[in-house]
């Protein structure tokens, strides 16, 4: 029904000035030529060669986010005192095989996703911050028992010039990050044989990820002070299944 409504908007919406979100479905739309037998511009019996599937997003091209304990986008002067995030679990299945490996936006991924991200809908993150700044005060914060059946787990993900500071009394503990909880040895072997891991399906575990892959917004980059914070021996990312260090994601 939703697809029928979108097609109806594309065909008749201009009469009522109601063509919201029908970009790419104009008079010469390859999609409409495939979907409609009587479309004036012609028709296809099968999907045209120029058509392809896009994964890792919704119809409005928002990237998938997975399960989040807290997310802060462009928020300043956040104060966090004794935050306890416990028991998050993402039960999403392995990423779709309909697309290519989407190591980035160029091979089946979302146009807005970062390179070397792969699927994102299976992720779990205690905190994600984008272009924000926060200070942890007084009591220690605790992120624990974060589990993804088929994806990555990150305790704290700092992106795009985010700045986090801990005062003298505050610390952080990150415990039990469980990635790929449903991925058996047989499933992993099959994914490797099909070239579906490490992209789009990956199983990173990061206590803290300092992520400067995007363009620097104001010249400062991602900062955490002290580095590492009290309670964290080392900022580290590993492959959650093999326990090997993931060099490209270590962020010391």
CORNORGI-V108883 format. One record per helix or strand. SS is the DSSP state (H for helix, E for strand). FROM is the first residue (numbers start at 1). LEN is the number of residues. If there is no record, write none. Layout:
ss: {SS	SS}
from: {FROM	FROM}
len: {LEN	LEN}
//
This chain:
ss: {H	H	E	E	E	E	E	E	E	E	E	E	E	E	H	E	E	E	E	H}
from: {2	30	57	63	67	78	84	89	124	133	141	153	163	172	185	204	223	237	245	247}
len: {15	6	1	1	7	4	3	2	7	5	8	7	4	7	9	8	3	3	1	3}
//
